[in-house]
Amino acid sequence: MARPEIKTLQNLEAAFAGESMAHIKYRYFAKLARLAGDEDTARIFEQTAEQEVMHAFGHLDLLYPAGEVTPARALQIAIEGETYEYSEMYPGFRKTAIAEGDCAAVAEIDEQIAESREHAERFRLMLEKAAKRFAALAKVEERHANHYQKALDALAA
């Protein structure tokens, strides 16, 4: 499949962000409605939130085609995203929150920086583990291939 043009990619990323935000926002609104005792409204928000997830997945199918994204590549993408969050995005947000005197936002951002760093590390460790596992499998496959080749050579002799 041909990759969409750059502007289309940007539009898909923006649409994905919007659908993802709507999903979380509607889940939150469902929580608030339920706390207020309005179960019907909570259910409508939850049902709509699930539809928003499906919209977001549709955009992701185009942004990250299944045939092109291996588990290792997905881990690399996740590491890059989490690293950006803790090293650039949240520190910039933190600086603004400090300048505006928003202590609650600073505390929230500090938690997010720590969690993003933890997430990146978890993904990095999984990527290392997967690389070792695949290297071990490759050695086993090589042994099997050599064994079969010796058997074939013996038959041909």
C-alpha positions in Angstrom: 0.0 0.0 0.0 1.3 3.4 -0.9 1.9 5.8 2.0 -0.4 8.8 2.2 1.1 12.2 1.4 2.7 14.2 4.2 -0.4 16.4 4.8 -2.6 13.4 4.9 -0.3 11.8 7.5 -0.5 15.0 9.5 -4.3 14.9 9.2 -4.5 11.3 10.2 -2.3 12.0 13.3 -4.5 15.0 14.2 -7.6 12.9 13.7 -6.1 10.0 15.8 -5.3 12.5 18.6 -8.9 13.9 18.4 -10.5 10.5 18.5 -8.2 9.4 21.4 -9.0 12.5 23.4 -12.7 12.1 22.8 -12.4 8.5 24.0 -10.8 9.5 27.3 -12.9 12.5 27.8 -16.1 10.5 27.3 -14.9 7.9 29.7 -14.3 10.6 32.2 -17.7 12.1 31.6 -19.2 8.6 32.1 -17.4 8.5 35.5 -18.8 11.9 36.5 -22.3 11.0 35.3 -22.2 7.7 37.3 -21.0 9.6 40.4 -24.0 11.9 39.9 -26.3 8.9 39.8 -27.1 9.2 36.1 -26.4 5.6 34.8 -28.1 6.2 31.4 -25.9 9.1 30.6 -22.8 7.2 31.8 -23.7 4.3 29.5 -24.1 6.6 26.5 -20.8 8.2 27.1 -19.1 4.7 27.5 -20.7 3.4 24.3 -19.6 6.5 22.3 -16.1 6.2 23.8 -15.8 2.7 22.4 -16.8 4.0 19.0 -14.1 6.7 19.3 -11.6 3.9 19.9 -12.6 2.2 16.7 -12.2 5.5 14.8 -8.7 5.9 16.3 -7.8 2.3 15.3 -8.9 3.1 11.8 -6.5 6.0 11.6 -3.7 3.9 13.2 -4.2 1.2 10.5 -3.2 3.8 8.0 -0.4 5.4 10.0 1.2 2.1 11.1 0.2 -0.6 8.6 0.2 -4.0 10.3 2.4 -5.5 7.6 5.1 -2.8 8.2 5.2 -2.7 12.0 6.9 -5.5 13.7 6.7 -5.9 17.5 10.3 -4.6 17.7 9.4 -1.5 15.6 6.3 -0.9 17.8 8.6 -1.0 20.8 11.0 1.5 19.2 8.1 3.8 18.3 6.9 3.6 21.9 10.4 4.3 23.3 10.7 7.3 21.1 7.3 8.6 22.2 7.9 8.1 25.9 11.4 9.6 25.7 10.0 12.7 23.9 7.4 13.0 26.7 9.8 12.9 29.6 12.7 14.8 28.0 11.0 17.5 25.9 7.2 17.8 26.1 6.5 17.6 29.9 9.6 19.6 30.9 8.3 22.4 28.6 4.9 22.2 30.1 6.4 22.2 33.6 8.3 25.4 32.9 5.1 27.1 31.8 3.1 25.8 34.8 5.8 27.1 37.1 5.8 30.5 35.4 2.0 30.6 35.8 2.2 29.5 39.5 0.1 26.4 38.9 1.4 24.1 41.6 -1.2 21.3 41.0 -0.1 21.2 37.3 3.6 21.1 38.3 2.9 18.1 40.6 0.9 16.3 37.9 3.6 17.0 35.3 6.3 15.7 37.6 4.4 12.4 38.0 4.0 12.2 34.2 7.7 12.8 33.7 8.6 9.9 36.1 6.0 7.6 34.6 7.0 8.3 31.0 10.6 7.6 32.0 9.5 4.3 33.5 7.4 3.4 30.5 10.4 4.0 28.1 12.6 1.9 30.3 10.0 -0.9 30.4 9.7 -0.9 26.6 13.5 -0.7 26.2 13.9 -3.8 28.4 11.3 -5.7 26.5 13.0 -4.8 23.2 16.3 -6.1 24.6 14.6 -9.3 25.8 13.0 -9.8 22.4 16.3 -9.3 20.6 18.0 -11.9 22.8 15.0 -14.3 22.3 15.2 -14.0 18.5 19.0 -14.4 18.6 18.6 -17.6 20.5 15.9 -18.8 18.1 18.2 -18.0 15.2 20.9 -20.2 16.7 18.5 -23.1 17.2 17.3 -22.7 13.6 20.9 -22.6 12.3 21.7 -25.9 14.2 18.6 -27.5 12.7 19.5 -26.3 9.2 23.0 -27.6 9.6 21.7 -31.0 10.8 19.3 -31.3 7.9 22.0 -30.2 5.4 24.4 -32.9 6.8 21.6 -35.5 6.4 21.0 -34.3 2.8 24.7 -34.4 2.0 24.9 -38.0 3.4 22.0 -39.0 1.1 23.6 -37.4 -1.9 27.0 -39.2 -1.3 
